[in-house]
Structure formats: C-alpha cells, structure tokens
Amino acid sequence: MSTPLDLSQDAAALTAQLVDVPSVSLEEKPLADLVESALRALPHLEVDRDGDAVVARTRLGRAERVVLAGHLDTVPIADNLPSRLDGDGVLWGCGTSDMKAGVAVQLRLAATLTAPNRDLTYVFYDAEEIAAEFNGLKRLAERHPDWLAGDFAVLLEPTDGRVDGGCQGTLRVQVRTTGKRAHSARSWLGENAIHKAAPILARLAAYEPRRVEIDGLVYPEGLNAVMIEGGHAGNVIPDTCAVTVNYRFAPNQTEEEALERVRRVFDGFEVVLTDSAPGALPGLAHPAAVAFVAAIGTPPAAKEAWTDVARFSALGVPAVNYGPGDPTLAHTREEHVAVAAVLEAERRLTDWLTTGD
C-alpha cells in the first residue's frame, strides 16, 4: 500500500513522492487513487473521477475560471526508479520532468490556494504518452466537457519555465509502392518495391520545411520518414514497401490542408493517412493569457511539439504550455529536474493566482 500523498511538503519533495509511485501508461490507478484521496481531503474542492482521471474544482463565484492540467502517466521505466536527489539540488528519475514536477505543482496549488483570485479547475489525467484513443483528457472532453470548461487553461508540461503558446499539428501517412515478387536469384523476373521507394526518400531529403510566424511566435515545421516497412525474406524480391512519414505542421493549417500539402509532395505515389491531430493557435491575446505571460516574466515561444493544449483549443478554451523541467529530457534514461525550477514554477503560479488581476 502506497503512503498517502503529503501535500504539506514543498513541490520538489512532492515530486519525488509522485515519481516513486510507478505510473506507466495504463497502469496509473495506484497514483490516481492517491491523488483522488488527497484532493477529497480538501474541503474547498469539489472532486470528480472518470477512470483514472481526477478533476477538482473551486466554486467561489469568481468572474473567471482557469484550468490547470497535467497527465499522471510516464513512459516505461528505464532503470531510473526510485528517484534520487543529488547534492546539486537535482532530482533524478522517470517522470521527474515529464511531468510529475508539473503535477506536484498542481497538487500544491490545490492544497494551498483556498481563496484564489480566479476559480480553478485541476485536471489530472491518464494515458497521455500512448495512442490518442487511450488519452484521458480526450475521454473527459467526450464524456464530461463541462468538467473542462474555463476561460483559460495551462498545461503544465515541461517548458523549462517559459510560456509556450499553442502547439504544432501532427499527422502520419504511409507512402506506398508496389512491385512484383520473385526469387532473388532471378531478380529480373520481379520488380523491387523497396527500390521504388528511393524517390520518396529523395523528395524528403530535398524538402525544405517552412518556419511559420503566428502572433509573433515562429513554428518550425518538419517532414520526416520515421519508418520503412517492406520485404518478406532474405531471398525474395519484395512486392510492397511503405514509408511512414510524419508531418509536424504550424497551427494555422487545418488537418485537411496539411494532408493536402503532403499529398502534393508525394504526387504520383499512394498516400494513406494513418494518424492526425490538429494544432492549437497561440491563444495569447486573451486577457488571462496576457496576465499570465506578464506574471511568468519571460518572452513566450512557440511549442515545438504536439500537446494536449490542442484538446482545450478544440473546446474553445485558450491554452498555453508552462511547467518546470527541460522538455528535451523527457523519455530519456537520464530524466531529471532541478529542485529550484519546481519551486519557482509553484511560486510564479501562486503569485499569478493570488495577486493583481
């Protein structure tokens, strides 16, 4: 039985406690149980649960509602548990950066902000690190969109303490070729589908990705082969080949427009869409976002990835990414977070939600 979460400890110590409760995707229940129990002990919050997603809300009648969201799951453990605090004030372990430090900040705010200047909704959800069909925030948006209602949202994904506006869209396609199967000893009797994929790779190598400016933020795009599948055996000329291509696109394009751009690049080839998710525009013009950026005190940047801010955007809720931790350390064996960064994120969010407008 895991030790109950101690929300009285600082956010860095709480991060360590969260990290030491393994929560690989689809195995979040023990941590979700602890989060729910800790939140239900706070009388100023109304708590709901759906599967392994937990939502807590204040009901203070404020003029504005802010949603603070974070996922409970991690990628598979890579010999990096339990957590370890070194002498330089760095906490090591699976999920430290992505994103149990952000979750710890959420929990601390939930415990300490009994009379914030805005009504608050805290969302802790499951299965962000795997296929979208399992995503807990997606499930909440479909089943309980009212739980996610708000004027502005902050997703506490790691951003190295800066505000990242919006997010890229992403899609994957298979670019396919066909040939004729034959024995490799008599290759002239066949047509090699893998060889026919060479022009696909040549077009990718020659492609110059765009850099798109939106509201002063620059979103770099990318079009890349991420997988090649083909072949049957070591002595068979392959008759099929598929190059999986991932397109990361600026959020001023729709999914349909992005797919059409990819189809033009591979004109003459069969292109089959396998996965797609829209981007999210920066959303920095909303008054709450303006106040938030001012409170954080650093220039905003474009989010160079897809994140669940897109789900909030689809619900009509402007959203940004902000959290402690270096995003480049996410999913690595060497994942870690600086204690000072976790405490700073808690301080800045507390100041924003308790002072001024």
C-alpha positions, 0 to 999 in steps of 0.5 A: 500500500502506497503512503498517502500523498503529503501535500504539506511538503514543498513541490520538489519533495512532492515530486519525488513522492509522485515519481516513486509511485510507478505510473506507466501508461495504463497502469496509473490507478495506484497514483490516481487513487492517491491523488483522488484521496488527497484532493477529497481531503480538501474541503474547498474542492469539489472532486470528480473521477472518470477512470483514472482521471481526477478533476477538482474544482473551486466554486467561489463565484469568481468572474473567471475560471482557469484550468490547470492540467497535467497527465499522471502517466510516464513512459516505461521505466528505464532503470531510473526508479526510485528517484534520487536527489543529488547534492546539486539540488537535482532530482533524478528519475522517470517522470521527474520532468515529464511531468510529475514536477508539473503535477506536484505543482498542481497538487500544491496549488490545490492544497494551498490556494483556498481563496484564489483570485480566479476559480480553478479547475485541476485536471489530472489525467491518464494515458497521455504518452500512448495512442490518442484513443487511450488519452484521458483528457480526450475521454473527459472532453467526450464524456464530461466537457463541462468538467473542462470548461474555463476561460483559460487553461495551462498545461503544465508540461515541461517548458523549462519555465517559459510560456509556450503558446499553442502547439504544432499539428501532427499527422502520419501517412504511409507512402506506398509502392508496389512491385512484383515478387520473385526469387532473388536469384532471378531478380529480373523476373520481379520488380523491387518495391523497396527500390521504388521507394528511393524517390520518396526518400529523395523528395524528403531529403530535398524538402525544405520545411517552412518556419511559420510566424503566428502572433509573433511566435515562429513554428518550425515545421518538419517532414520526416520518414520515421519508418520503412516497412517492406520485404518478406525474406532474405531471398525474395524480391519484395512486392510492397514497401511503405514509408511512414512519414510524419508531418509536424505542421504550424497551427494555422493549417487545418488537418485537411490542408496539411494532408493536402500539402503532403499529398502534393509532395508525394504526387504520383505515389499512394498516400494513406493517412494513418494518424492526425491531430490538429494544432492549437493557435497561440491563444495569447491575446486573451486577457488571462493569457496576457496576465499570465505571460506578464506574471511568468516574466519571460518572452513566450515561444512557440511549442515545438511539439504536439500537446494536449493544449490542442484538446482545450483549443478544440473546446474553445478554451485558450491554452498555453504550455508552462511547467518546470523541467527541460522538455528535451529530457523527457523519455530519456534514461537520464530524466531529471529536474532541478529542485529550484525550477519546481519551486519557482514554477509553484511560486510564479503560479501562486503569485499569478493566482493570488495577486493583481488581476 
